Amino acid sequence: MSRHSHHIESHYTERSGWLRAAVLGANDGIISVTSLVVGIAASGASLHTLWISGVAGLISGAVSMAAGEYISVKSQQDIEEADLRMEARELKRNPDQELQELTKIYMSRGLDDQLAHQVAQQLTAHDALQAHARDEIGINEETSAQPIVAALASAVSFSLGAICPLFSIWCLPEESLQYSIIVVGVLALGLMGAGASYAGGSNLLKGAVRVMVWGIAAMTFSFWIGSLFAV
């Protein structure tokens, strides 16, 4: 047996569904709850008010993110299922035309007409609907919509992100809390961006800087708005 016989590659696109939801959730958790707390802190609110606001932001944000992600991805899944039903009907009604369509797809990818026809015939005989789903519509198991997974990943990651400002309120000195929360939030965004880039196989520094810049902008704007209501 060859030493390469069990070679299996793990591609980054297999993570795209849950990774997108997790990154979006964590990013939103850090930025939105930190910005909320910073804005309220700038208005001169008490520590108790900051804590209650942060907890409320965590709970409402996690539920909202989960619901929004589920509805969005479920809609995508509904579209995919509708396309598969349509394709299944066409395979029953016009099998020859569907075979020709698959042949043209393989020819457009570089196969000669005879080989493309042979490949189309064999894949059709094996699983016609799967072949058309993958090569005509672009649906495959690795990237297909998974609404439950996306919703859970989004809710959990949002909650983890929102813990950062709550941790700041709980642990950091009250007299410097306004600015300390921002520092902790920006550092958390940097770590989250770098981690997401690592999981996605891209540049860690670019991923970190990208989310940190947007986070600083959001927090600064919230701080300014809150300061307008200072008592």
Buried (B, 14 or more C-beta within 10 A) or exposed (E): EEEEEEEEEEEEEBBEBBBBBBBBBBBBBBBBBBBBBBBBBBBEBEEEBBBEBBBEBBEEBBEBBBEBBBEBBBEBBEEBEEBBEEBBEBBEEEEEEBBEBBBBBBBEEEBEEEEBBBBBEEBBEEEBBBBBBBBBBEBEEEEEBBBEBBBBBBBBBBBBBBBBBBBBBEEBEEEEBBEBBBEBBBBBBBBBBBBBBEBBEEEBEEBBBBBBEBBBEBBEEBBEBBBEEEE
